[in-house]
Amino acid sequence: MGQGKGTQASHRTGQTLASRLELSDFLASVERRAYRQAQFALRNEESALDVVQDAMLRLAEKYAHKPPEEFPMLFQRILQNAIRDHMRRSKVRNLWVSLLSAFGGNNEDFDSDPLESIEADNAGFLPASPQGQLEQSQTFGIIEREVEKLPARQREAFLMRYWEEMDIAETAAAMGCSEGSVKTHCSRATHTLATALRAKGIEL
């Protein structure tokens, strides 16, 4: 009996080791192609590398137990989702900058929703030069920290409208307030953020 259990344990260990080796070999074989694919989609080397590494980590963490023949399909699905998630975050952050740039003056019309008054150019959300990309990344980081400092209701409305991309009616329903209140919270939030950025010497 003891020998049988030992044989079974050794067999399971051998299977685990084989699976890990197969996963490692698979990831090594697709890494370069995946990087080129992400770089083409995102037009940014650092972002592409981050996305590919994240996709590889997700495959290893969640699907290492799957048969090796399923790895290609699973990895491609994970990679595409990671690329789309990154593009969405970048698009939304670019929208934040557009909002703050358009409503960073002294306009005190708190009854209007800034998103209804501008059309953000989301097609070219990545600057062409590395220096421009670095500056944009730093600005995004500052904006995100300033968002955390907003009053709770303003932060809630701002994130629902400009991060979750909910419309005014959906945001009002989720917050349990009127649509006019949502517009007021969003307008005040954008003015507060724009003022905070100007205080740091950032001109949008």
N, C-alpha and C positions, 0 to 999 in steps of 0.2 A: 504493500500500500504506500509506504513512504517513498519508495523508488518511483512509483507511478506519479505521485504528486510532484516529485522533483522533476520528472520528465516533462510534466505538463507546464510547470513553472518555467523551465528552461525554454520550452517551445514558445510560450507567451513572450518571454524576454527577447527571444530571437525574432519574433514577429515585430515587436516594438522597435527593435534596433533596425530591422530591415525597412520599416515604414519611415523612420527618421532619415535613413540614408536616401531612400527614394525621394522623400520630400526635399531634402537638401540638394540632391542632384537636379530635381525638377526646377527649383528656384534658381539654381546657378545657370540652367539652360535658358531660362526665359528673362532673366534680369535685364540683359542688354536690350532686347526687343521691347520689353515693357517700358524701359526708360525712354527709348526713342518715341514710343507711342505717346507717353505722357508729355514729353517735351514738345512734340508736335501740337498737342491739344492745348497745353498751357503756355507755351512760348516763354518758358522760364526754367533754366537748368536746376536751380535750387528747389523750386516747387515740384518739378518733375521727380527729382530724387526723393523728396519727402513723401510724395504720393506713392511711389513704387515701394519704398521701404515699409510704409504703412500697410499697403496691400499684402506684401509678403508676410508681414507679422500677423495680419488677420488670418491669412490662410493657415499659417503654422499653429496659431492659437485655437482656431475653431474647427479646422478640417483636416488636421494631421492624421486622424484615424480613418479617413476615407480611402477607398482604393486609389492607387496611383493614376489609373486611367481617368479618374474624375477630376484630377488636379487642374488640367488645362481649362476646362469649362468653368470651374469654381474660381480660379484665379482671374480669368478674364472678366467675370462678373464683378468680382471684388474690385479689380482695378478700374473698371468703367465707373462703378459707383463712387470710388474714391476721387476720380477725376471730376465727375459731375459735382460732388460735394465741394471740392476745392474751388471750382469755377463759380458755384453759387455763392460761396462765402466771399470770394473776390468781387463778384458782381454787386453783392449787397453792400460791402464795405465801400466800393466805389460810389454807390448811391448815397451813402452817408456823406462822403466828401462833397458830392454834388449838392446835396441838401444844405449842408453847412455853408458852402460857398455862396449859394443863391440866397440864403436867408441869414447871413451873418451880419447884416447891417443893422440899422435901427428900426426896421419895420416892426411895429408892435401889434400887428393884426393877429391876435391869438385865436380868432374864430375860424381861421383857415387852416387847412391841412397842407403843409409844404409839398407833399407828394403830388397833390392835384395841380400844382402851379408850375411844375418843371417837367421836362423830359430828360432823364439822365441818359447819357451816352454809355451804354453798357457794352458796346461792341469792342472797344479798345481799353479794357480796364487795366491793362499792364503797360506801363511806360516802356518805351523802346530801349532806353539805356540802362545799364546796371545801376548807375547813380540814381536815376529816376525811380527805379524799382526799390532801391534801398530807402530813399526818402519817403516813398509812398508807404512802405512797410512800417517805417517809424511813425508816420502820421496815423496809420491805422491803430497801432499800439496805443498811442496817446488818446485817440478817440475812445477806444474800448475802456481804458482806465477812467476817462471822464464820464462815460455812460454809467459806470458803477457808482459814481457819486451823485447821480441825479436823484431827486425825490422819488419815492417808490412808484407812485402812480405815473409820473412822467416816464420813468425808465420802463415800466410795464407797457405803456402805450407805444413808446418809441420802438421797443424790441419787437412787439407784435406786428407793427406796421412795416418796419424797415428791415427786420431780420427774418421773421416768420412769413412776411409778405401777405399778411391778412388784410382784407379790405376794412373800411371804416365800420361797416355794419358788424362784421365778424368780431372786430376788436371791441366794439361797444358791448356786444353780447357777452363776450368772455370776461370783460371787466365789470359788467353790471352797471354801466353808466350810459349816458346819452351819446349820440354820435358827435354832438357839439362839444361835449367834454373831451372826447378822444382827440378832436382837432385842436382843442386848446392845449391839452397835455403835450401833443406832438410838436406844436408850434413853440411852446415854451421850452421844450427839451432842445430843439434845434438851435434856438437863440442862446440858451445857456451853454451849449457845447461850443458854438461858434465863438462866444465871448471868452470861454476858457482857452480855446486854441489861440485866439489873438493875444491873450495875456501871456502865452508861452512863445510869442513871436512867430506863430505859424499863420501865414497868409494863404488862404485857399483860393 
